């Protein structure tokens, strides 16, 4: 009996709470919301190598015979970030030393130090006939140890460019 009274009480409370519900749908409004996006031109980059040419053991602070270059093409008016990465995938920042490796006659490796110079600021792409472009010089200095073995020394840097902001149109 107690269970029946408890069940009846729950039903009465449930019906009473839903019986007086107001019709809110008559007081509503609707408006469409459009979602848009504009796809911009893909970034394209090309690079030119930094070339020091022939150097002698013991030379310090050698400037390149030919500076390197990063040529960027993309959306006019956009801003891009430029970064260089070493062969290990680490970002090359101001003051970073990049090792150029060369084999020695004993098949071990030794290195010479390259101190890259380039600006890490964000760059705006200048309008050039509907495309944006920017050329960035990559310079630096080379330090060759006194005991450097004659031969070819090299390192590979990767240029990475990404959009950070688009022009308001």
Secondary structure, DSSP 8 states (H G I E B T S, - for coil): -HHHHHHHHHHHHHHHHHHT---GGGG----------------EEEEE--B--S--TT--SEE-SB-EEEEEEEETT-EEEEEEE-TTS-EE-TT--EEEEEE-TTS-EEEEEEEEE---SEEE-EEETTEEEEEEEEEEEEE--TT--SS--B---EEEEEEEE----
